[in-house]
């Protein structure tokens, strides 16, 4: 047996509408809404309230690396023509371009290498300048925008200046009879 109104509402013979959706009589009292159920806090929330109140202190749970704020600046642009408020400037937000890496470390390495080589021709204490040239040449080789040829020359000349300085120091130590 089927309900004559079932076809109108789209209800099949096997389905019945729940009793809560049956309209009440106009003089029937309105039922009270069900009471809200408040669940107890989860263990990670109770841990947070027991932890140190200092800001930035890790309170257990997941560990996330800190992030830095994005540098956003404002720019005032003229209003679009034909709008109601032509005179009011429009405030636009934009993210600035990232800074371009600087070049020139390979050139500085070559300058230190040549200076260290010149000093090493005359005295043995020019090896710190050669070491600076070697370290900066290696750093320049690791940077993508640096001239590899200049960095290789700086590395070779810096190593040569360290060898000349070591030769001078060994010669001076032999003259002073430091090795026996």
C-alpha positions in Angstrom: 0.0 0.0 0.0 1.4 3.3 -1.0 0.8 6.8 0.2 -1.0 8.9 -2.5 1.2 11.9 -1.7 4.4 9.9 -1.9 4.8 10.4 -5.6 4.5 14.2 -5.1 7.2 14.3 -2.4 9.6 11.8 -4.1 9.3 9.3 -1.3 9.3 5.6 -2.3 7.2 3.0 -0.6 10.1 1.7 1.5 11.1 5.1 2.8 9.2 7.0 5.4 9.6 10.6 6.5 11.0 11.0 10.0 8.5 12.0 12.7 10.4 15.2 13.4 9.5 16.6 10.0 5.7 16.1 10.4 4.1 19.5 10.8 2.5 20.0 14.2 -1.0 21.2 14.8 -1.3 25.0 15.1 -2.4 24.8 18.7 0.2 22.2 19.8 3.1 23.5 22.1 6.4 24.0 20.4 9.0 21.4 21.6 12.1 22.8 23.3 15.3 22.4 21.4 17.7 19.7 22.6 20.3 20.7 25.1 23.8 21.4 23.9 26.4 18.8 24.8 29.8 20.1 25.7 32.6 17.6 25.3 35.6 17.7 27.6 38.8 19.2 26.1 41.2 16.8 24.3 44.5 16.0 26.0 46.5 18.3 23.8 44.4 21.3 24.8 44.7 20.5 28.5 48.5 20.2 28.0 48.5 23.7 26.5 46.8 25.2 29.5 49.2 23.5 31.9 52.3 24.6 30.0 54.4 27.7 30.6 52.5 30.9 29.8 55.5 32.4 28.1 55.0 33.2 24.4 57.0 31.1 22.0 57.7 28.2 24.4 57.1 24.8 22.8 54.1 23.1 24.5 54.4 19.6 23.0 52.5 18.2 20.2 53.5 19.0 16.6 56.6 21.0 16.0 56.5 23.5 13.2 59.4 25.6 12.1 58.9 29.4 12.5 58.1 31.4 9.4 59.0 35.0 8.8 56.3 37.5 7.7 56.2 38.4 4.0 57.3 41.9 3.3 54.2 43.6 1.9 54.3 47.2 1.1 51.6 49.6 -0.1 51.4 51.7 -3.1 48.9 54.5 -3.8 47.7 54.4 -7.4 45.5 56.9 -9.1 41.8 56.0 -9.2 40.4 54.5 -12.4 38.8 57.0 -14.7 35.1 56.9 -15.1 34.3 55.7 -11.5 32.3 57.6 -9.0 35.2 58.5 -6.9 37.8 59.7 -9.5 39.5 61.9 -7.0 40.2 59.2 -4.4 43.5 57.3 -4.8 43.3 53.5 -4.8 45.5 51.7 -2.3 47.2 48.7 -3.9 49.1 45.9 -2.2 52.1 44.3 -3.9 55.0 42.0 -2.9 58.4 43.5 -3.6 60.8 41.7 -5.9 63.3 39.5 -4.2 66.8 40.9 -3.9 69.1 39.9 -6.7 72.3 38.2 -5.5 75.4 40.4 -5.8 78.3 39.5 -8.0 81.9 40.3 -7.5 83.2 37.7 -5.0 85.4 36.0 -7.7 86.9 39.4 -8.5 87.7 40.1 -4.9 89.2 36.6 -4.6 91.5 37.4 -7.6 92.5 40.7 -6.0 93.5 38.9 -2.8 95.3 36.2 -4.7 97.4 38.7 -6.7 98.1 40.8 -3.5 99.1 37.6 -1.6 101.4 36.5 -4.5 103.1 39.9 -4.6 103.6 39.9 -0.8 104.8 36.2 -0.9 107.6 37.1 -3.3 109.2 39.3 -0.7 108.2 38.0 2.8 106.8 34.8 4.2 104.0 36.3 6.1 101.7 36.8 3.1 100.0 33.4 3.5 96.9 34.8 5.4 96.1 36.9 2.3 96.5 33.7 0.1 94.2 31.8 2.5 91.6 34.5 2.2 91.9 34.3 -1.6 91.5 30.5 -1.6 88.4 30.6 0.7 86.7 33.3 -1.2 87.5 31.6 -4.6 85.9 28.4 -3.3 82.8 30.3 -2.2 82.7 32.1 -5.6 82.8 28.7 -7.3 79.7 27.6 -5.4 77.7 30.7 -6.4 75.8 30.5 -9.7 76.3 34.1 -10.9 80.1 34.3 -10.3 82.6 34.1 -13.1 84.1 30.6 -12.9 87.2 31.5 -14.9 88.1 34.3 -12.5 87.4 32.1 -9.5 89.6 29.3 -10.8 92.5 31.8 -11.5 92.0 33.2 -8.0 92.2 29.7 -6.5 95.3 28.8 -8.4 97.1 32.1 -7.6 96.0 31.9 -4.0 97.4 28.4 -3.7 100.7 29.6 -5.4 101.0 32.5 -2.9 100.5 30.1 0.0 103.3 27.8 -1.4 105.7 30.8 -1.9 104.9 32.0 1.7 105.6 28.5 3.0 108.8 28.4 1.1 109.9 31.6 2.6 109.0 30.5 6.1 110.9 27.2 5.6 113.9 29.1 4.3 113.8 31.5 7.3 113.5 28.5 9.7 116.5 26.8 8.1 118.6 29.9 8.4 117.7 30.3 12.0 118.5 26.6 12.7 115.0 25.9 14.1 114.9 22.4 12.6 118.2 21.2 14.1 
